């Protein structure tokens, strides 16, 4: 990992193995991850682009789902893994995720003849503004630009406008970042407000209600400052699958008990991670020039140690079978 200032000066470089033998970074394109997971299922098991229009519980205890295309489903178990704006979470009584004060542009730079960057995570820190990039394949480089904003602002879908705004924010920053942004295809660039939801004990609803349970961002949206959003969703999935399999095999544990056990086990990990990600983001988005100077010239070069910072990534899900 390499950390730079906006003028390209290297503030610090790390090798993850030197900081913690158990650490590594694997950048994976989301599309590839989803396709890989889906390929392990029977061909007709996944129906994409199926938006939920209505959800309710029947008198028999089953959950009734109605999709926007009119399809109606009746299910004993519903796993709501439908993202930050989850209609399932809303139905269960969860509050809307809260805007944290900054937005992010994100995209995938495409190099048809091969990207030139080393397999390193690169961060660039400015004042109230930061950026980063990391190769995700021989031809693609993921990048982001995160900036402070008092409000989420209007939704913009025009890729030309999005790219122009992103470039304007970092126009005088290192040229390699600008090059990656310029080489980003229109269909991969997005702008999103960063949000999270803090699952306060005794205040937030439980992760499950009857045969309905939440997973990933639908339950615990968090800011991307620790890089743990998708990771936690995968952890959720592993734990939930084990709980359900155990209930089905034992015959003595009900599905509802298994879902409650899943929520109880996952909450102690999810809640502090959400808060920590929020706190780290606030620190990285400092605007005060004196504070930023101290950060760049003292805190990052002399004080930061990756081992303690990355301790949260050490989750052992045990061998998958």
Buried (B, 14 or more C-beta within 10 A) or exposed (E): BBBBBBEEEEBBEBEBEEBBEEBEEEBEBEEEEEEEEEEEEEEEEEEEEEEBEEBEBEEEEBBBBBBEEEEEBEEEBBBBBBBBEBBBBBBBEBEEBEBBBBBBBBBBBBBEEEBEBEEBBBBBBBBBBBBBBBBBBEBBBBBBBBBBBEEBEEEEEEBEEBBEBBBEBBEEBBEBBBBBBEBBEEEBBBBEBBBBBBBEEEEBBBBBBBBBBBBBBBBBBBBBBBBBBBBBBBBBBEBBEBBBEBBEEEEEBEBBBBBBBBBEBBBEBBBEBBBBBBEBBBEBBBEEEEEBEEBBEEBBEEEBEBBEBBEBBEEEEEEEE
